[in-house]
């Protein structure tokens, strides 16, 4: 977009009203819908010294006459970065509601808390319908993003409602919340006292949307540091109870995607070990889609887990010393791998406009547990197949599935396989915690 003269522009600053119009104008072609009122309507925090735009903090300035302004170049830079975001509306992340979710520490000085805002609004009477309407004075945007246009509501069994957003939007909002947290902490310690009321004293050279060099402020937001196995070998049950753990986790970048600030501490539910800090998006992506306690649906996202980004995910899962030593995966993940990889050739296909496509939805269930491997049996089926509502493809014993996985791991991720094996048993507990109670008396016969 060619630069034009903005009303109320003085020394590179524009009024908040002009910034609202500019924000909508320069993000008109963005894949992520934006909202008018990012600067002048809640949840804007212009008078607190900043406004969130996408995943960035833009400082506000109180100009002469008490009027609040923002640097035009910063608005354009945030818009250009948002316009570069690619979004797949089919790649969704569940954002709530979650039953029995652990309550995490929250910084009361960080007003965004976008999950709490969305959940609270949707739980009001007529929530989804009310959120879909533009009501005067209501905070219908988050960080300048109009989340209502992308919200997907799903209903299971006609009663349980769940809400979903595209993964790209979840990562943007996580980044915005992290940036705001860092800003508030810096302000509290006095590092951003001057930046909140006047232009920054150390500008850096950037390029605006038209390629010209401009000076822009770099807010007092610290980039999350890479995770380097600082928590390896620690038990989640111990670490999660320590004060300040959530704040410590937020200081790392996600150990899987390495681009988004971490928000949760991922751990192995079978062995109890901490894996690594991850962002909410990656944590949701790896979560098995349980229908029942021993039955999961194998969604399309497993293509990323076992194909596109297999090396990253396998390395992450084997951060658990128990899984690494036994060269396997937790039972739900191993079941999903068996259905998605080992039984792929058994899945029926049907003619489609561009060749053939797999039919139905993969589902895998199991009897017993990984602690009774002689009696544990995985059953792979296809739901909603035209040739049979619930068509069973295969029944695979647990031991056979584990052995197939070892062979596949050696071919797919040799470095991960090389670090695994029975010679890595130092420090492991004598008996791992079962996912399902084992009443057969076989114990850890496999291990």
C-alpha positions, 0 to 999 in steps of 0.5 A: 500500500502506498503511503498517504498523508494521515490525519493528525500526523505529527513527527511520525505519530498519528492519533488513535482514531487515525491508527484504527483506520490505518490498521484496518486499511493495511490489513484488509487482505490479511488471512487473519481478520482484523477488527476496527477499534484496536486502539480506541475500544476495549480491550485496548490499553493505550493509556497504560502505555501500549496497544497489542497488535497481532503478536506485538506491543506498540508503544503509545505516546502522550502528545501535546494537549494530552492527546494519545498517539502511536508511531505510524511506522509501528502500526505498519510494521505490525500489519505487514507481519500479520499479513505474512501469516498463513492460515489454514482454517481446517487446522483447528485447536480446541480452546475450551472448555476443558474439564479438570484442567489444572489451574495455572498461575496468571499475572494479574497485570496482564489483561489479555488472558485471551482464553479466559476472555473467550471462554467467559464470553461464550459461557454467557447466556446466548454466548456464541450468538451474542459473540457473533453480533457486534454490540456497542462497547463490547470487546469483540477483538483481541490484539486487533484480531476479530476472533468471532469470524474464525470461531468454530463450535462443535457439539458432541452427543448433542450436549457437549459444546467445544470451541476451536480456533485456527492454529495460526490464530492461537499462536498469534494470541499466545505471542501477544499474551507473552509480549504483554507479560514481558512488557508489564514485568519490565514496566514494574521493574522500572525498565520501561518507565520512560518508554511508556510515556515518551518515544524510545531513546534507542530507535532501530532502523526498519523497513515499513510496508513500502520498503522505506527505512524508518525508525521504530522502537523495540518494546521492552519485550524479551525474546523467549530463550531456547529450551536446552533440556534444563528439566530433563529427568524431573518428575512432573508431580514434583515440579508442577507443585513448585511456586513460580513454575508457570512463570519459569516455563513462560521464559522458554520458547516452545521446544517443538515448534521453537517459534512461539513462547511456551505456556504449559509443561508437557509430560508423559502420562505413563511414566510421569516425567517432564518432557519440555515446555511447549506452546498451547498449540503444540500441546493441543496438537499432540493430545490424543482425541479420546472418545473413551478412556481406551478409544481414540479417533485418529484425526488428520493432524496425525499426518504432521505428527508422523509424517511432516514433522515426525522427527521433531515430535519423536524427539520430543516424546523421547525426552521422557526417559521411560519412553526413550529407554523402552523405545516406545510411545505412550499407549494412546500415541502408539495406538494412533501410530499403529492405525495411521502408519502400520495399518495404512495399507488396509484402509479402504479408499473410494473414487474422488475427483482427483484419484482416490481418497481414504474413506471414513474416520480411523479409530483405534481401541485397546483392551488392557494396558501397556503393563499387561502386554500379553493381553493388550490388544489394539483394534483398528477400525474405520467409522462411517465407511460406506461399506460398513458403519464400523469396519474392523481393519486389524487387531494388533497385539501390543508387543507386535505394535511396539516392535513395528514401531521400533523398526519404523523409528530406526528408518524414520528418525535414526538419531532418535532411535540411536539414543533409545534402547534398554541400555538407557535405564539409569535412574528409571523407577522400578515400575511405571505408573499405568494409564489403566489399572492392571489386574492381571498380575503380569506386571511389566512383562514386556520390559 
